[in-house]
Amino acid sequence: MMRSIALIPIAVVAGVPVLMRPSSAFAGIGAAATVLCMAGVFLRWRPLVTAGASLALMLFTLALFGARSSLVSAIVLGVSLALALDVSEFARRFHGTVVTMPAWSRQARHWVATALLGVVTTAALASLATRVKVSGPPALFPILAAVGALAALAGIAGAVRSARLGTVSAETEEHSDPSSQAKEGESW
């Protein structure tokens, strides 16, 4: 049942770009993104879910090429991406366990809060973006986009690095010998 819940945001993630540009090419790429995400959910392998979500995000980018951007479609895609990754991780982590009703309700509240926070934050940032005007030479916009992409990559690299360091220190702490830390005359 947990894995089937993950299919709802995955279908939305792949469907948004296809609804924006209904063509067989977009439908095929959207189907490939859905299959990748579903394979990741059913095999409990996070890289496949991430690859499918990334493919859907690239498809959304292609759908925006030469068209007016839609705030609603961006919000729906962003919230669905976050939920697809979160729900698939929940299904992976708790595979084969019995999840109690209070745990389900807490998790459902977390997913609803994530969705609402995403919608409110995106709408607020979009309203602020309409008030900001950037002007300059035509070469400025690709440079700003590249700086933003580099900042996003640096943030991802920092998050991955801190997650790895946190895992290593937790493992080291778990396997350390408590008697080696005690001073003479002290007992645990």
Backbone as numpy.savetxt, mean C-alpha at the origin, in Angstrom:
# Nx Ny Nz CAx CAy CAz Cx Cy Cz
-11.90 -17.55 4.22 -12.72 -16.35 4.22 -11.86 -15.10 4.22
-10.73 -15.14 4.97 -9.90 -13.94 5.05 -9.34 -13.57 3.69
-8.96 -14.58 2.91 -8.38 -14.28 1.61 -9.43 -13.72 0.66
-10.67 -14.15 0.79 -11.70 -13.64 -0.10 -12.02 -12.17 0.18
-11.82 -11.72 1.42 -12.03 -10.31 1.74 -11.03 -9.43 1.00
-9.81 -9.95 0.80 -8.78 -9.18 0.11 -9.10 -8.97 -1.37
-9.98 -9.77 -1.92 -10.30 -9.65 -3.34 -11.13 -8.41 -3.66
-11.85 -7.89 -2.69 -12.70 -6.71 -2.93 -11.86 -5.48 -3.29
-10.88 -5.08 -2.43 -10.09 -3.91 -2.84 -9.20 -4.19 -4.05
-8.81 -5.44 -4.26 -7.99 -5.77 -5.43 -8.80 -5.53 -6.71
-10.06 -5.93 -6.70 -10.91 -5.71 -7.88 -11.11 -4.22 -8.14
-11.24 -3.44 -7.08 -11.40 -1.99 -7.25 -10.13 -1.37 -7.81
-8.97 -1.80 -7.27 -7.68 -1.26 -7.72 -7.50 -1.49 -9.22
-7.80 -2.69 -9.67 -7.63 -2.99 -11.10 -8.75 -2.39 -11.95
-9.92 -2.18 -11.36 -11.06 -1.69 -12.13 -11.06 -0.20 -12.39
-10.47 0.59 -11.50 -10.51 2.05 -11.67 -9.85 2.50 -12.97
-8.63 2.05 -13.29 -8.03 2.50 -14.57 -8.81 1.99 -15.78
-9.36 0.79 -15.68 -10.12 0.24 -16.80 -11.41 1.04 -17.03
-12.03 1.48 -15.95 -13.23 2.32 -16.10 -12.90 3.69 -16.67
-11.68 4.17 -16.40 -11.29 5.47 -16.94 -11.02 5.39 -18.44
-10.41 4.32 -18.88 -10.09 4.10 -20.29 -10.55 2.70 -20.69
-11.81 2.53 -21.01 -12.29 1.20 -21.36 -11.78 0.74 -22.72
-10.76 -0.09 -22.70 -10.23 -0.68 -23.93 -9.72 -2.07 -23.58
-9.50 -2.87 -24.62 -9.05 -4.24 -24.36 -7.64 -4.27 -23.78
-6.80 -3.32 -24.18 -5.44 -3.29 -23.64 -5.46 -2.97 -22.14
-6.24 -1.99 -21.76 -6.34 -1.64 -20.34 -6.99 -2.77 -19.55
-7.98 -3.42 -20.13 -8.63 -4.54 -19.44 -7.66 -5.69 -19.26
-6.83 -5.95 -20.27 -5.84 -7.03 -20.16 -4.79 -6.75 -19.10
-4.29 -5.52 -19.06 -3.30 -5.17 -18.04 -3.93 -5.15 -16.65
-5.18 -4.67 -16.58 -5.89 -4.70 -15.31 -6.12 -6.12 -14.83
-6.43 -7.02 -15.75 -6.60 -8.43 -15.39 -5.29 -9.03 -14.91
-4.19 -8.66 -15.56 -2.88 -9.15 -15.12 -2.54 -8.65 -13.71
-2.87 -7.40 -13.43 -2.64 -6.86 -12.08 -3.49 -7.60 -11.06
-4.73 -7.89 -11.43 -5.62 -8.63 -10.52 -5.10 -10.03 -10.27
-4.65 -10.71 -11.32 -4.13 -12.07 -11.17 -2.87 -12.07 -10.29
-1.99 -11.09 -10.48 -0.80 -11.01 -9.63 -1.17 -10.82 -8.17
-2.09 -9.90 -7.91 -2.52 -9.66 -6.53 -3.19 -10.89 -5.94
-4.07 -11.51 -6.71 -4.77 -12.70 -6.21 -3.79 -13.84 -5.95
-2.82 -14.02 -6.82 -1.82 -15.07 -6.61 -1.03 -14.79 -5.33
-0.69 -13.52 -5.11 0.01 -13.16 -3.89 -0.81 -13.42 -2.64
-2.11 -13.15 -2.72 -2.99 -13.39 -1.57 -3.12 -14.89 -1.31
-3.37 -15.67 -2.36 -3.59 -17.10 -2.16 -2.31 -17.86 -1.84
-1.17 -17.38 -2.35 0.11 -18.01 -2.01 0.74 -17.41 -0.75
0.10 -16.36 -0.22 0.59 -15.66 0.96 2.02 -15.15 0.74
2.22 -14.53 -0.42 3.54 -14.00 -0.76 3.38 -12.53 -1.10
3.84 -11.68 -0.20 3.66 -10.23 -0.29 4.23 -9.62 -1.56
5.38 -10.06 -2.09 5.90 -9.42 -3.31 4.95 -9.50 -4.51
4.18 -10.57 -4.62 3.23 -10.65 -5.72 2.09 -9.65 -5.56
1.62 -9.48 -4.35 0.56 -8.50 -4.09 1.09 -7.10 -4.41
2.30 -6.83 -3.98 2.91 -5.52 -4.25 3.12 -5.30 -5.74
3.55 -6.34 -6.45 3.76 -6.22 -7.89 2.44 -5.95 -8.61
1.39 -6.63 -8.22 0.08 -6.39 -8.83 -0.44 -4.99 -8.54
-0.24 -4.54 -7.30 -0.67 -3.18 -6.94 0.15 -2.14 -7.71
1.43 -2.40 -7.87 2.28 -1.48 -8.65 1.86 -1.43 -10.10
1.53 -2.60 -10.67 1.07 -2.65 -12.05 -0.24 -1.87 -12.22
-1.13 -1.99 -11.24 -2.39 -1.23 -11.30 -2.13 0.27 -11.19
-1.17 0.65 -10.36 -0.83 2.07 -10.24 -0.21 2.60 -11.53
0.63 1.81 -12.18 1.18 2.23 -13.47 0.09 2.32 -14.53
-0.87 1.41 -14.48 -1.99 1.45 -15.41 -2.83 2.71 -15.19
-3.01 3.09 -13.93 -3.73 4.33 -13.62 -2.97 5.54 -14.18
-1.65 5.51 -14.06 -0.83 6.59 -14.61 -1.01 6.68 -16.12
-1.02 5.54 -16.79 -1.24 5.55 -18.24 -2.65 6.04 -18.58
-3.61 5.70 -17.74 -4.98 6.16 -17.99 -5.09 7.67 -17.88
-4.25 8.26 -17.04 -4.28 9.72 -16.88 -3.56 10.44 -18.02
-2.72 9.74 -18.76 -1.95 10.36 -19.82 -2.88 10.92 -20.88
-2.83 12.22 -21.06 -3.65 12.89 -22.06 -5.09 13.12 -21.65
-5.39 12.86 -20.39 -6.76 13.06 -19.91 -6.73 13.95 -18.67
-7.88 14.49 -18.36 -7.98 15.28 -17.14 -7.98 14.34 -15.94
-7.25 14.74 -14.93 -7.23 13.90 -13.73 -8.55 14.04 -12.98
-8.92 12.97 -12.33 -10.16 12.95 -11.57 -9.82 12.72 -10.11
-10.25 13.64 -9.27 -9.96 13.53 -7.84 -10.63 12.30 -7.25
-11.83 12.02 -7.66 -12.57 10.87 -7.12 -11.86 9.57 -7.48
-11.43 9.43 -8.74 -10.75 8.19 -9.12 -9.42 8.05 -8.40
-8.71 9.16 -8.18 -7.45 9.10 -7.45 -7.68 8.68 -6.00
-8.71 9.22 -5.38 -9.02 8.86 -3.99 -9.42 7.38 -3.90
-10.29 6.95 -4.81 -10.73 5.55 -4.78 -9.55 4.61 -5.00
-8.68 4.95 -5.96 -7.52 4.09 -6.21 -6.57 4.08 -5.03
-6.27 5.23 -4.46 -5.33 5.29 -3.34 -5.83 4.54 -2.12
-7.09 4.75 -1.78 -7.65 4.05 -0.62 -7.73 2.56 -0.89
-8.10 2.18 -2.10 -8.18 0.75 -2.44 -6.80 0.09 -2.43
-5.79 0.81 -2.89 -4.42 0.27 -2.83 -4.00 0.02 -1.39
-4.23 1.00 -0.54 -3.86 0.84 0.87 -4.62 -0.32 1.51
-5.91 -0.42 1.21 -6.70 -1.51 1.78 -6.32 -2.86 1.20
-6.01 -2.92 -0.09 -5.60 -4.20 -0.69 -4.34 -4.73 -0.03
-3.37 -3.85 0.19 -2.14 -4.29 0.85 -2.38 -4.65 2.30
-3.19 -3.87 2.99 -3.46 -4.11 4.41 -4.27 -5.40 4.62
-5.31 -5.58 3.82 -6.15 -6.77 3.97 -5.38 -8.03 3.59
-4.59 -7.96 2.52 -3.81 -9.15 2.14 -2.76 -9.49 3.19
-2.18 -8.49 3.82 -1.22 -8.74 4.89 -1.91 -9.36 6.10
-3.11 -8.89 6.42 -3.87 -9.47 7.51 -4.19 -10.94 7.22
-4.61 -11.23 5.99 -4.92 -12.61 5.60 -3.67 -13.48 5.65
-2.53 -12.94 5.24 -1.28 -13.71 5.28 -0.86 -13.98 6.72
-0.93 -12.97 7.54 -0.44 -13.09 8.90 -1.29 -14.04 9.74
-2.58 -14.04 9.53 -3.46 -14.85 10.37 -4.00 -16.08 9.64
-3.31 -16.54 8.61 -3.73 -17.73 7.88 -3.69 -18.95 8.80
-4.77 -19.69 8.81 -4.84 -20.91 9.58 -5.17 -20.72 11.04
-5.46 -19.50 11.46 -5.82 -19.25 12.85 -7.30 -18.91 12.95
-7.81 -19.02 14.12 -9.20 -18.63 14.37 -9.16 -17.19 14.89
-9.81 -16.31 14.17 -9.85 -14.91 14.56 -11.19 -14.68 15.26
-11.12 -14.19 16.48 -12.33 -13.98 17.27 -13.12 -12.78 16.75
-14.37 -12.71 17.14 -15.24 -11.62 16.70 -14.73 -10.25 17.19
-14.25 -10.11 18.44 -13.70 -8.81 18.83 -12.48 -8.41 17.99
-11.66 -9.39 17.61 -10.50 -9.08 16.77 -10.95 -8.65 15.38
-11.98 -9.33 14.84 -12.52 -8.93 13.54 -13.08 -7.52 13.58
-13.80 -7.20 14.65 -14.39 -5.86 14.73 -13.32 -4.79 14.87
-12.27 -5.07 15.64 -11.16 -4.10 15.75 -10.47 -3.92 14.40
-10.27 -5.02 13.69 -9.61 -4.93 12.39 -10.50 -4.19 11.40
-11.79 -4.45 11.43 -12.71 -3.73 10.54 -12.71 -2.24 10.84
-12.68 -1.88 12.13 -12.58 -0.45 12.49 -11.29 0.15 11.97
-10.21 -0.61 12.03 -8.93 -0.13 11.51 -9.02 0.12 10.01
-9.63 -0.81 9.26 -9.77 -0.62 7.83 -10.66 0.56 7.49
-11.75 0.74 8.22 -12.64 1.88 7.99 -11.90 3.19 8.31
-11.16 3.21 9.42 -10.40 4.41 9.78 -9.34 4.72 8.73
-8.68 3.70 8.20 -7.68 3.90 7.15 -8.33 4.51 5.92
-9.47 3.99 5.53 -10.17 4.50 4.35 -10.63 5.94 4.56
-11.23 6.21 5.70 -11.71 7.58 5.96 -10.57 8.57 6.05
-9.50 8.18 6.72 -8.35 9.08 6.82 -7.74 9.34 5.45
-7.69 8.32 4.61 -7.19 8.51 3.24 -8.05 9.45 2.43
-9.35 9.30 2.54 -10.27 10.16 1.79 -10.16 11.60 2.27
-10.19 11.81 3.57 -10.16 13.17 4.12 -8.82 13.84 3.82
-7.72 13.11 4.01 -6.40 13.68 3.75 -6.22 14.03 2.28
-6.63 13.14 1.40 -6.49 13.41 -0.03 -7.35 14.59 -0.46
-8.55 14.65 0.03 -9.42 15.77 -0.33 -8.86 17.09 0.20
-8.31 17.08 1.42 -7.73 18.30 1.97 -6.50 18.74 1.18
-5.64 17.78 0.84 -4.45 18.13 0.07 -4.82 18.60 -1.34
-5.84 18.02 -1.92 -6.27 18.45 -3.25 -6.82 19.87 -3.22
-7.54 20.20 -2.16 -8.06 21.57 -2.08 -6.93 22.56 -1.87
-5.91 22.17 -1.13 -4.74 23.04 -0.98 -3.97 23.16 -2.29
-3.90 22.09 -3.05 -3.16 22.11 -4.31 -3.78 23.06 -5.32
-5.07 23.28 -5.25 -5.70 24.20 -6.19 -5.31 25.64 -5.90
-4.88 25.91 -4.69 -4.49 27.27 -4.32 -3.02 27.57 -4.61
-2.22 26.54 -4.86 -0.79 26.71 -5.10 -0.53 26.68 -6.60
0.14 27.68 -7.08 0.50 27.75 -8.49 2.02 27.74 -8.61
2.52 26.83 -9.42 3.95 26.75 -9.67 4.17 27.22 -11.10
5.01 28.21 -11.23 5.30 28.70 -12.57 6.81 28.69 -12.77
7.19 28.62 -13.98 8.60 28.59 -14.30 8.81 28.06 -15.70
10.06 27.80 -16.03 10.32 27.27 -17.37 9.74 25.87 -17.51
9.48 25.44 -18.73 8.88 24.12 -18.94 9.71 22.96 -18.38
11.00 23.12 -18.28 11.86 22.06 -17.75 11.72 21.91 -16.24
11.09 22.87 -15.57 10.98 22.82 -14.11 10.08 21.68 -13.64
9.00 21.41 -14.37 8.04 20.41 -13.92 8.61 18.99 -13.92
9.34 18.56 -14.94 9.96 17.23 -14.86 11.02 17.14 -13.76
11.70 18.25 -13.51 12.70 18.26 -12.43 12.02 18.10 -11.08
10.91 18.82 -10.88 10.16 18.68 -9.63 9.61 17.26 -9.47
9.14 16.68 -10.56 8.63 15.30 -10.50 9.76 14.34 -10.15
10.94 14.55 -10.72 12.07 13.67 -10.41 12.51 13.81 -8.96
12.50 15.03 -8.45 12.85 15.25 -7.04 11.83 14.55 -6.13
10.55 14.65 -6.48 9.52 13.97 -5.70 9.68 12.46 -5.74
10.02 11.92 -6.91 10.23 10.47 -7.03 11.44 10.03 -6.22
12.51 10.82 -6.25 13.71 10.49 -5.46 13.40 10.55 -3.96
12.61 11.53 -3.56 12.23 11.62 -2.15 11.38 10.42 -1.73
10.48 9.98 -2.61 9.67 8.80 -2.31 10.55 7.55 -2.21
11.51 7.41 -3.13 12.43 6.26 -3.06 13.27 6.29 -1.80
13.73 7.48 -1.41 14.51 7.59 -0.18 13.66 7.21 1.04
12.41 7.62 1.04 11.51 7.25 2.14 11.28 5.75 2.20
11.09 5.13 1.04 10.89 3.67 1.01 12.15 2.96 1.48
13.32 3.41 1.00 14.57 2.78 1.42 14.79 2.93 2.92
14.45 4.09 3.46 14.59 4.29 4.90 13.65 3.40 5.69
12.42 3.24 5.20 11.46 2.38 5.89 11.90 0.93 5.85
12.39 0.48 4.70 12.87 -0.90 4.60 14.08 -1.12 5.49
14.98 -0.16 5.50 16.18 -0.29 6.33 15.83 -0.33 7.81
14.93 0.55 8.25 14.56 0.56 9.67 13.79 -0.69 10.04
13.00 -1.22 9.11 12.28 -2.47 9.40 13.26 -3.62 9.53
14.27 -3.66 8.69 15.27 -4.73 8.79 16.07 -4.60 10.08
16.46 -3.38 10.42 17.23 -3.20 11.66 16.38 -3.55 12.86
15.10 -3.22 12.85 14.21 -3.57 13.95 14.06 -5.07 14.09
13.98 -5.78 12.97 13.84 -7.23 13.00 15.10 -7.87 13.53
16.25 -7.38 13.10 17.51 -7.95 13.56 17.68 -7.74 15.06
17.37 -6.54 15.54 17.55 -6.29 16.96 16.57 -7.10 17.80
15.36 -7.32 17.30 14.39 -8.13 18.04 14.85 -9.58 18.11
15.41 -10.10 17.00 15.92 -11.46 17.01 17.11 -11.59 17.93
17.98 -10.60 17.90 19.16 -10.64 18.76 18.74 -10.59 20.22
17.77 -9.75 20.52 17.29 -9.62 21.89 16.61 -10.91 22.35
15.88 -11.54 21.45 15.15 -12.75 21.79 16.08 -13.91 22.11
17.21 -13.99 21.39 18.12 -15.12 21.54 19.30 -14.83 22.45
19.32 -13.68 23.08 20.45 -13.38 23.94 20.35 -14.18 25.24
21.48 -14.42 25.84 21.55 -15.20 27.08 21.33 -14.26 28.25
20.24 -14.41 29.00 19.96 -13.48 30.09 20.98 -13.55 31.21
21.63 -14.70 31.38 22.62 -14.81 32.47 23.87 -14.00 32.17
24.13 -13.74 30.89 25.32 -12.95 30.55 25.09 -11.48 30.85
23.84 -11.05 31.01 23.57 -9.66 31.28 23.49 -9.38 32.79
23.35 -10.40 33.59 23.22 -10.20 35.02 24.58 -9.96 35.66
24.60 -9.08 36.64 25.83 -8.83 37.37 26.02 -9.93 38.41
27.22 -10.03 38.91 27.48 -11.04 39.93 26.62 -10.77 41.15
26.07 -11.84 41.70 25.26 -11.72 42.90 23.80 -11.47 42.60
23.45 -11.12 41.37 22.05 -10.90 41.01 21.47 -12.16 40.41
20.22 -12.33 40.61 19.56 -13.49 40.01 18.37 -12.99 39.22
17.96 -13.79 38.30 16.82 -13.43 37.45 15.63 -14.03 38.04
